[in-house]
Amino acid sequence: MRILLLGARGQVGHELAGTLAPFAQVVASSRAETNLDAEGVRPLVEEAKPDVIVNASAYTDVDGAEKEPELAHAVNARLVGALGEETKRRRAALVHFSTDFVFDGEKPTPYVETDATAPLGEYGRSKLAGERALSEMDAAAVIFRTAWVYSLRRKSFVTTMLRLAREREELAVVTDQIGSPTFCRDLAQAVALILYGCRTNAVEAIAEARGIYHLAGSGSVSRYDFTRAILELDPRRSEHRVKQLRPIRAAEFPLPARRPRATPLDGAKAFAQWGIRLAPWRDALARALT
Ligand SMILES: NC(=O)c1ccc[n+]([C@@H]2O[C@H](COP(=O)([O-])OP(=O)(O)OC[C@H]3O[C@@H](n4cnc5c(N)ncnc54)[C@H](OP(=O)(O)O)[C@@H]3O)[C@@H](O)[C@H]2O)c1
C-alpha cells in the first residue's frame, strides 16, 4: 500500500509516520517541504501516486483562526476539498481528521456522529466546512473526529501545564470545559490498525466505510481535573513549584475564541465498524508521561 502522509511533523502526523511504516510505503510531506494550498496538492498527489492519502495537516490554532479565518479556511476546508477531488480522480482513498469543536458543547450526553453541528468559532467552522466538502463530493473518505489531542513532543495542553507547574506557585484552570483527551500516539496506532486491517483492499474498504467516526480517548474530564491528573502522574513532580490549583470558570479567562462547554465523543460507531476503541484518557496519560 502506498500512503501519502500530509502534516508529518504535527502531533498526530509524526506518530503516524512511525505506525504506518511497518506495512505501507509512506511518502511523508510536511509544511517544511510543501506549504500546501489547494493548487499545490495536485502535483504532490501526482508524484506520490498513493492508494491512500492520510491528511494529518491542519490549521489547529483555535485562537489564531479568529484573527486569520481566511488561512484557517484555506487549509481546513479548501485544501481538504482539493484532496477529496484528487482522491476521486485517482480512485484512491482518504483518511482525514476533524474535531469535537464542530459542536457547541451544550448536549448533556456524549456526542454521536449524527448530532447537529454548531461550531462556536472559526476553527470549528473551517473544520466543519472541510467535512462537508468531502461528504458533498461523496469522496472515498473516512473522517475521524478527535479531541483534545496532546503530545509530549510538541507544545500541547499537557506540556504547557507541566511547564507552568515548574514555573508558578498557583495555576488557575477552568472547570467548565469538558472533553475527551487523546494521546496522539494512541490515535495514530488506532488509525494504523484500521488501515492494516484493510491493507489488501484499502481503497474499497475505505470507500465502503466512508463517513464520519468519533475516535478520541475514552471517557471525559474537565480541564481542571485533567490538569490535576497531569500533575499527579508526572514522574518529575518533585520539581513542581505549584502549590495550588485554583478552579475557575471559562468566563474568568477570556480567550479570542469561544470554546464549547462539554464535547465528550461517543466512540461506539468506530468500535462497531472496526473493533477499535481508544484507551481511557487517564491510562493513556499515565503511559504518555512515563
Ligand atoms: N490538537 C488538537 O487538540 C486537535 C483536536 C481535535 C482535532 N484535531 C485534528 O487532528 C488533526 C491533527 O492535529 P494535530 O494536533 O496533529 O495538529 P498539529 O500538531 O498542529 O499538526 C498539524 C500539521 O499541519 C501542518 N500544516 C499546517 N498548515 C499547513 C499547510 N498549509 N501545508 C502543509 N502543512 C501544514 C503543520 O505544519 P507545521 O508543523 O509547520 O506548523 C503541522 O505539522 C487535525 O486535523 C486537527 O484539526 C486536533
The ligand as an ORCA input file, in Angstrom:
! r2SCAN-3c Opt
* xyz 0 1
  N      -4.729     19.363     18.510
  C      -5.953     19.100     18.944
  O      -6.269     19.278     20.125
  C      -6.994     18.557     17.999
  C      -8.298     18.365     18.478
  C      -9.261     17.869     17.625
  C      -8.940     17.554     16.314
  N      -7.670     17.759     15.855
  C      -7.385     17.454     14.454
  O      -6.438     16.393     14.401
  C      -5.607     16.560     13.250
  C      -4.148     16.522     13.671
  O      -3.920     17.581     14.595
  P      -2.541     17.790     15.347
  O      -2.864     18.081     16.762
  O      -1.587     16.703     14.996
  O      -2.107     19.160     14.669
  P      -0.676     19.882     14.652
  O       0.237     19.254     15.641
  O      -0.946     21.335     14.707
  O      -0.149     19.487     13.220
  C      -0.715     19.978     12.041
  C       0.343     19.914     10.978
  O      -0.174     20.521      9.790
  C       0.853     21.294      9.218
  N       0.296     22.347      8.375
  C      -0.463     23.394      8.741
  N      -0.754     24.148      7.662
  C      -0.161     23.545      6.613
  C      -0.070     23.834      5.236
  N      -0.653     24.907      4.708
  N       0.620     22.980      4.458
  C       1.213     21.899      4.953
  N       1.181     21.574      6.242
  C       0.504     22.390      7.059
  C       1.596     21.870     10.404
  O       2.899     22.244      9.974
  P       3.931     22.983     10.983
  O       4.461     21.875     11.854
  O       4.949     23.522     10.094
  O       3.132     24.015     11.712
  C       1.606     20.704     11.373
  O       2.725     19.874     11.189
  C      -6.049     17.882     12.612
  O      -6.956     17.621     11.589
  C      -6.750     18.613     13.731
  O      -7.703     19.544     13.248
  C      -6.687     18.236     16.680
*
